[in-house]
Amino acid sequence: RLEAQYLILTGRTHQGIAELDKWRHEAPFAASLVSARADGAMVQTEPYRSRDMYKTALAEHPDDLSVVAGYGRASLAVDDLKTAKDVANGLDERFPENGSVHALRKDLDVYQSPQLIIESTADKGNSVFANNEFGISTKAYSGPFADHYRLFFHNFAGRAQFDGASQSRVRNGAGLQWFDTGVEVNGEVHQSVGAAGKTGGTLDAAWIPSDHWKVSGMVTNDDLEVPYKAYQVGVTGKTLSGNVRYTWDETRYASLTYGVSRYTDNNLRKRWAANFYQQVFTSPRHTVGVLLGADTSTNTMTGLNYFTPSRDYSGTATAIWSWTPWRYADKSFTQRLYLTGGVYNQQSFGNSPMVEARLEHVWQINRKTQVSYGIGFGRHRYDGQPENRKFLYLNLNIPL
């Protein structure tokens, strides 16, 4: 069992799971093998399967602490907070020294804590959009209450410089999140400040019916993705978008996205995007994957003061190398290098190459604490003119 778990935890997931399945066939009632196999399903991003395996094992081993605690942890992974709390109730008092019970209590405490999420970016170049641009989005979530709800507060602040002028944007909002097994819905009421400021609302939802499918969508009447040059002249936008993603396991997924935006200057923008990711190499410290992407967009109005091609297309291939030089339990440090190449086609301007390179560091502190930052450089043609873009970003996800 330990040899198989070692294979799983060092990146050779399929090999380790095959070993566990072999030994489970030899000893089908061994609780330790059942727990290890269910944990392997979690590594493969299959929390539903993991919980089902633990639930079956509970009928055979109702007093095994690793099985009981594992069922609670798997329930948390699918946002079934009530079940996890029922499982944990009293266990840490009766068995404070048990490692499985301690792990469940630790995960439960983190899950129930308030959460701070900060996403910040800064760009230089890409003058078709802005010569310089930065933005920071901050969300603060309360701890869950009534087992299904969280309150949150959201602030976005950004600024761009272009054509000798500058434009800032600030939007403040508050909302309510409802979650249950495999479902999450967020409703937010917000107020933008400034000449184009308005009161609006955003609703987004995600449904994960199984380990393989995820469906999500968003609707807003004050889109933060409206270009700064458009916002400067009082243009705001309403947007509806949706995404469908299918995940085979931790090594492969595909997704399809559609979005439509109606701007107040009557421009209608539509966008389709498709992605496919495949991991092609894995070792205890290194993984290499390839991400293929294709998208197209249309605008009903052109010749405006912001970038509105009547139609454009792009196709990209990104090689992603991840190196994890340090890992301890659920803590890790990972470096990632992204190298992207592709072709961009803008109607009336033909085809042009596009390239981008990015270096990223990710610190995983525990299950819900992560710090990531990165820098990058890209080259792209818009309206036939080459644009160089330098960017950096910092993202924080921290329990309070």
C-alpha positions as CSV (number, residue, x, y, z in Angstrom):
1,R,0.0,0.0,0.0
2,L,2.7,2.5,0.9
3,E,4.6,1.7,-2.3
4,A,1.4,2.4,-4.3
5,Q,0.8,5.6,-2.4
6,Y,4.3,6.8,-3.0
7,L,3.8,6.4,-6.8
8,I,0.6,8.4,-6.6
9,L,2.1,11.2,-4.5
10,T,5.2,11.5,-6.8
11,G,3.2,12.0,-10.0
12,R,2.9,8.4,-11.3
13,T,-0.8,8.4,-10.5
14,H,-2.1,5.8,-12.9
15,Q,0.7,3.3,-12.0
16,G,0.0,3.7,-8.3
17,I,-3.8,3.3,-8.7
18,A,-3.2,0.1,-10.8
19,E,-1.1,-1.3,-7.9
20,L,-3.8,-0.4,-5.4
21,D,-6.5,-2.1,-7.6
22,K,-4.4,-5.2,-7.8
23,W,-4.0,-5.4,-4.0
24,R,-7.6,-4.6,-3.4
25,H,-8.5,-7.6,-5.6
26,E,-6.3,-9.7,-3.3
27,A,-7.6,-8.2,-0.1
28,P,-11.0,-6.7,-0.9
29,F,-11.9,-6.0,2.8
30,A,-8.7,-4.3,3.9
31,A,-9.8,-0.8,5.1
32,S,-6.4,0.7,4.5
33,L,-6.4,-0.3,0.9
34,V,-9.9,1.2,0.4
35,S,-8.8,4.5,2.0
36,A,-5.7,4.7,-0.1
37,R,-7.7,4.0,-3.3
38,A,-10.3,6.6,-2.5
39,D,-7.5,9.1,-1.8
40,G,-6.1,8.2,-5.2
41,A,-9.4,9.2,-6.8
42,M,-9.0,12.6,-5.1
43,V,-5.6,13.1,-6.7
44,Q,-7.2,12.3,-10.1
45,T,-9.7,15.1,-9.4
46,E,-12.6,12.6,-8.9
47,P,-14.1,13.7,-5.6
48,Y,-17.5,12.1,-6.3
49,R,-15.9,8.8,-7.0
50,S,-13.8,9.1,-3.8
51,R,-16.8,9.8,-1.7
52,D,-18.8,6.9,-3.2
53,M,-15.9,4.6,-2.4
54,Y,-15.7,5.8,1.2
55,K,-19.4,5.6,1.6
56,T,-19.3,1.9,0.5
57,A,-16.4,1.2,2.8
58,L,-18.3,2.7,5.7
59,A,-20.9,-0.1,5.5
60,E,-18.1,-2.6,5.9
61,H,-15.8,-0.7,8.3
62,P,-18.1,1.7,10.3
63,D,-15.5,2.0,13.1
64,D,-12.4,2.5,11.0
65,L,-11.2,6.1,11.6
66,S,-9.4,6.5,8.3
67,V,-12.5,5.6,6.4
68,V,-14.8,7.8,8.5
69,A,-12.5,10.8,8.3
70,G,-11.9,10.2,4.6
71,Y,-15.6,10.3,3.9
72,G,-15.8,13.7,5.7
73,R,-12.9,15.1,3.6
74,A,-14.4,13.8,0.4
75,S,-17.7,15.4,1.3
76,L,-15.9,18.8,1.8
77,A,-14.4,18.4,-1.7
78,V,-17.8,18.4,-3.3
79,D,-19.0,21.3,-1.0
80,D,-21.2,19.1,1.2
81,L,-20.4,21.0,4.4
82,K,-23.2,19.6,6.5
83,T,-22.1,16.0,6.0
84,A,-18.5,16.8,6.7
85,K,-19.5,18.5,10.0
86,D,-21.7,15.6,11.0
87,V,-18.8,13.2,10.4
88,A,-16.3,15.3,12.3
89,N,-18.6,16.0,15.2
90,G,-17.0,14.6,18.3
91,L,-14.2,12.7,16.5
92,D,-11.5,15.2,17.3
93,E,-12.5,15.1,21.0
94,R,-12.5,11.3,21.2
95,F,-9.5,10.7,19.0
96,P,-7.3,13.8,19.2
97,E,-4.1,11.9,18.3
98,N,-5.4,10.2,15.2
99,G,-3.8,11.5,12.0
100,S,-6.9,11.1,9.8
101,V,-9.1,12.8,12.3
102,H,-6.7,15.7,12.7
103,A,-6.5,16.1,8.9
104,L,-10.3,16.2,8.6
105,R,-10.5,18.9,11.4
106,K,-7.8,20.9,9.7
107,D,-9.6,20.9,6.4
108,L,-12.9,21.7,8.1
109,D,-11.4,24.7,10.0
110,V,-9.9,26.1,6.8
111,Y,-13.2,25.6,4.8
112,Q,-15.2,27.4,7.5
113,S,-12.9,30.3,7.8
114,P,-13.4,33.7,6.0
115,Q,-11.5,33.9,2.7
116,L,-9.7,36.7,1.0
117,I,-9.1,36.5,-2.8
118,I,-6.9,39.1,-4.5
119,E,-6.2,39.1,-8.2
120,S,-3.9,41.9,-9.6
121,T,-2.4,42.6,-13.0
122,A,-0.2,45.3,-14.6
123,D,0.5,45.7,-18.3
124,K,2.8,47.9,-20.3
125,G,2.6,48.2,-24.1
126,N,-0.3,46.9,-26.2
127,S,-1.3,50.5,-27.0
128,V,-4.3,49.5,-29.1
129,F,-5.9,48.9,-25.7
130,A,-3.7,51.0,-23.3
131,N,-0.1,52.1,-23.1
132,N,-0.1,51.2,-19.4
133,E,-2.8,49.4,-17.4
134,F,-3.3,47.9,-14.0
135,G,-6.2,46.5,-12.1
136,I,-6.8,44.8,-8.8
137,S,-9.9,42.7,-7.8
138,T,-10.5,42.0,-4.1
139,K,-13.1,39.6,-2.8
140,A,-13.6,39.0,0.9
141,Y,-15.9,36.1,1.9
142,S,-17.5,35.5,5.3
143,G,-17.3,32.1,6.9
144,P,-20.3,29.8,5.8
145,F,-23.5,30.0,7.8
146,A,-26.5,27.8,7.8
147,D,-24.3,25.2,6.0
148,H,-25.1,26.7,2.6
149,Y,-24.4,30.5,2.5
150,R,-21.6,33.0,2.5
151,L,-21.6,36.8,2.3
152,F,-19.0,38.5,0.2
153,F,-17.7,42.0,-0.6
154,H,-16.1,42.8,-3.9
155,N,-14.0,45.8,-5.0
156,F,-12.4,46.4,-8.4
157,A,-10.0,49.3,-9.0
158,G,-8.1,49.9,-12.2
159,R,-6.4,52.6,-14.3
160,A,-5.2,52.9,-17.8
161,Q,-3.1,55.5,-19.7
162,F,-3.4,56.0,-23.5
163,D,-3.1,58.7,-26.1
164,G,-1.9,61.2,-23.5
165,A,-5.0,60.7,-21.3
166,S,-5.9,58.3,-18.5
167,Q,-9.0,56.6,-17.3
168,S,-9.7,55.0,-14.0
169,R,-12.5,52.6,-13.0
170,V,-13.8,51.7,-9.5
171,R,-16.6,49.3,-8.8
172,N,-17.8,48.2,-5.3
173,G,-20.2,45.4,-4.6
174,A,-21.7,43.1,-2.1
175,G,-23.4,39.8,-2.5
176,L,-24.6,36.4,-1.3
177,Q,-23.2,33.0,-2.2
178,W,-25.3,29.8,-2.0
179,F,-23.6,26.4,-2.3
180,D,-24.6,22.8,-2.0
181,T,-23.2,19.5,-3.3
182,G,-21.9,20.3,-6.8
183,V,-23.7,23.6,-7.1
184,E,-22.5,27.2,-6.4
185,V,-24.5,30.4,-7.1
186,N,-23.2,34.0,-6.5
187,G,-25.4,37.1,-6.7
188,E,-23.8,40.5,-6.4
189,V,-25.2,44.1,-6.4
190,H,-22.5,46.7,-7.4
191,Q,-22.0,50.4,-8.0
192,S,-19.5,51.9,-10.4
193,V,-18.3,55.4,-9.6
194,G,-17.4,58.2,-12.1
195,A,-19.0,59.7,-15.1
196,A,-20.0,56.3,-16.5
197,G,-20.9,54.9,-13.0
198,K,-24.1,52.9,-12.6
199,T,-25.8,50.6,-10.3
200,G,-25.8,47.0,-11.6
201,G,-25.8,43.4,-10.7
202,T,-24.0,40.2,-11.6
203,L,-25.1,36.6,-11.3
204,D,-22.8,33.6,-11.9
205,A,-23.4,29.9,-11.2
206,A,-21.5,26.6,-11.6
207,W,-22.9,23.1,-11.6
208,I,-20.6,20.0,-11.3
209,P,-22.9,17.0,-11.7
210,S,-20.0,14.5,-11.8
211,D,-16.3,14.2,-11.7
212,H,-16.1,14.8,-15.4
213,W,-18.6,17.6,-16.3
214,K,-18.7,21.2,-15.2
215,V,-21.2,23.8,-16.5
216,S,-20.9,27.5,-15.6
217,G,-22.4,30.8,-16.7
218,M,-22.5,34.5,-15.9
219,V,-24.7,37.4,-16.6
220,T,-24.0,41.1,-15.7
221,N,-25.3,44.5,-16.8
222,D,-22.0,46.3,-15.9
223,D,-19.1,44.3,-17.5
224,L,-15.6,45.0,-16.1
225,E,-14.2,43.7,-19.4
226,V,-15.3,46.8,-21.4
227,P,-12.2,48.4,-22.8
228,Y,-10.9,51.5,-21.0
229,K,-11.0,53.5,-24.3
230,A,-14.7,52.7,-24.5
231,Y,-15.4,53.4,-20.9
232,Q,-13.7,56.8,-21.2
233,V,-16.4,57.9,-23.6
234,G,-19.2,56.6,-21.4
235,V,-19.7,53.1,-22.9
236,T,-20.7,50.3,-20.6
237,G,-21.7,46.7,-21.4
238,K,-24.1,43.9,-20.6
239,T,-22.6,40.4,-21.0
240,L,-23.9,36.8,-21.0
241,S,-21.4,34.0,-21.1
242,G,-21.3,30.2,-20.6
243,N,-18.7,27.5,-20.4
244,V,-18.8,23.7,-20.6
245,R,-15.8,21.7,-19.5
246,Y,-15.1,17.9,-19.6
247,T,-12.3,16.5,-17.6
248,W,-11.0,13.0,-18.2
249,D,-8.7,13.0,-15.2
250,E,-5.9,15.2,-13.9
251,T,-4.0,14.9,-17.2
252,R,-6.6,15.9,-19.8
253,Y,-9.5,18.2,-20.2
254,A,-11.5,20.1,-22.9
255,S,-13.6,23.2,-22.7
256,L,-15.9,25.3,-24.8
257,T,-16.9,29.0,-24.0
258,Y,-19.4,31.3,-25.6
259,G,-20.0,35.0,-24.7
260,V,-22.1,37.8,-26.0
261,S,-21.9,41.5,-25.0
262,R,-24.1,44.4,-25.8
263,Y,-22.5,47.8,-25.4
264,T,-24.4,51.0,-24.8
265,D,-23.1,52.3,-28.2
266,N,-25.1,49.5,-29.8
267,N,-22.0,47.4,-30.6
268,L,-22.8,43.7,-30.3
269,R,-19.7,41.5,-29.6
270,K,-19.8,37.7,-29.8
271,R,-17.0,35.2,-28.9
272,W,-16.4,31.5,-29.1
273,A,-13.4,29.8,-27.6
274,A,-12.3,26.2,-27.3
275,N,-9.4,24.6,-25.4
276,F,-7.8,21.2,-25.0
277,Y,-5.1,20.2,-22.5
278,Q,-3.0,17.1,-22.5
279,Q,-0.3,16.2,-20.1
280,V,2.5,14.5,-22.1
281,F,5.2,13.8,-19.4
282,T,5.3,13.4,-15.7
283,S,7.9,12.6,-13.1
284,P,8.1,13.1,-9.3
285,R,9.1,16.7,-9.7
286,H,8.3,17.6,-13.3
287,T,5.3,17.7,-15.6
288,V,5.0,18.8,-19.2
289,G,1.6,19.6,-20.8
290,V,0.3,21.1,-24.0
291,L,-2.7,23.4,-24.2
292,L,-4.3,24.0,-27.6
293,G,-6.7,26.9,-28.0
294,A,-8.8,28.4,-30.8
295,D,-11.2,31.4,-30.6
296,T,-13.1,33.8,-32.9
297,S,-15.0,37.0,-32.2
298,T,-17.2,39.4,-34.1
299,N,-18.3,43.0,-33.6
300,T,-21.3,44.6,-35.4
301,M,-19.7,48.1,-35.3
302,T,-16.2,49.0,-36.4
303,G,-14.2,52.2,-36.7
304,L,-14.9,53.1,-33.1
305,N,-12.3,54.6,-30.7
306,Y,-11.6,51.1,-29.2
307,F,-10.5,47.9,-30.9
308,T,-13.5,46.3,-32.7
309,P,-12.6,44.0,-35.6
310,S,-15.5,42.9,-37.6
311,R,-14.2,39.3,-37.3
312,D,-11.0,37.8,-36.1
313,Y,-9.6,34.3,-35.4
314,S,-6.7,32.9,-33.5
315,G,-5.1,29.5,-32.9
316,T,-2.5,28.8,-30.3
317,A,-0.4,26.0,-28.8
318,T,1.2,26.4,-25.3
319,A,3.8,24.2,-23.8
320,I,3.6,24.2,-20.0
321,W,6.5,22.9,-18.0
322,S,6.0,22.6,-14.2
323,W,8.8,21.9,-11.8
324,T,8.1,21.3,-8.1
325,P,11.4,21.4,-6.2
326,W,9.8,21.3,-2.8
327,R,6.7,19.5,-1.4
328,Y,5.7,18.6,2.1
329,A,2.3,17.0,2.7
330,D,-0.2,19.5,1.3
331,K,2.4,22.3,1.0
332,S,4.4,22.9,-2.2
333,F,6.3,25.3,-4.3
334,T,6.0,25.1,-8.1
335,Q,7.6,27.0,-10.9
336,R,5.9,27.0,-14.3
337,L,7.1,28.1,-17.7
338,Y,4.6,28.9,-20.4
339,L,5.7,29.2,-24.1
340,T,2.9,30.1,-26.6
341,G,3.0,30.3,-30.3
342,G,0.1,30.8,-32.7
343,V,-1.5,32.5,-35.6
344,Y,-3.9,35.5,-35.5
345,N,-6.2,36.5,-38.4
346,Q,-8.0,39.8,-38.5
347,Q,-10.4,40.4,-41.3
348,S,-8.9,42.9,-43.9
349,F,-5.4,42.5,-42.3
350,G,-4.7,38.8,-43.0
351,N,-2.6,36.4,-40.9
352,S,0.2,37.2,-38.4
353,P,2.2,35.3,-35.8
354,M,1.7,35.7,-32.1
355,V,4.0,34.6,-29.3
356,E,4.1,34.8,-25.5
357,A,6.4,33.6,-22.7
358,R,5.5,33.6,-19.1
359,L,7.2,32.5,-15.8
360,E,5.1,31.7,-12.8
361,H,5.7,30.8,-9.1
362,V,2.9,29.1,-7.1
363,W,3.1,28.6,-3.3
364,Q,0.5,26.1,-2.0
365,I,0.4,26.7,1.7
366,N,-2.6,24.4,2.4
367,R,-5.8,23.2,0.8
368,K,-7.2,26.8,0.5
369,T,-4.2,29.0,0.8
370,Q,-2.3,29.8,-2.4
371,V,0.0,32.6,-3.5
372,S,1.0,32.9,-7.1
373,Y,2.8,35.5,-9.2
374,G,4.4,35.8,-12.6
375,I,5.9,37.9,-15.4
376,G,5.6,37.6,-19.1
377,F,6.2,39.1,-22.5
378,G,4.0,38.8,-25.7
379,R,4.0,40.0,-29.3
380,H,0.7,40.4,-31.2
381,R,-0.5,42.3,-34.3
382,Y,-3.7,44.5,-34.1
383,D,-4.9,46.3,-37.2
384,G,-1.7,45.1,-38.9
385,Q,0.6,46.9,-36.4
386,P,2.9,44.8,-34.1
387,E,2.4,45.4,-30.4
388,N,4.8,44.3,-27.6
389,R,3.3,43.6,-24.2
390,K,5.1,43.2,-20.9
391,F,3.0,42.1,-17.9
392,L,3.1,40.9,-14.3
393,Y,0.5,39.6,-11.9
394,L,0.0,38.6,-8.3
395,N,-2.8,36.5,-6.9
396,L,-3.6,35.7,-3.3
397,N,-6.1,33.2,-1.9
398,I,-5.9,33.3,1.9
399,P,-8.1,32.1,4.8
400,L,-8.6,34.9,7.3
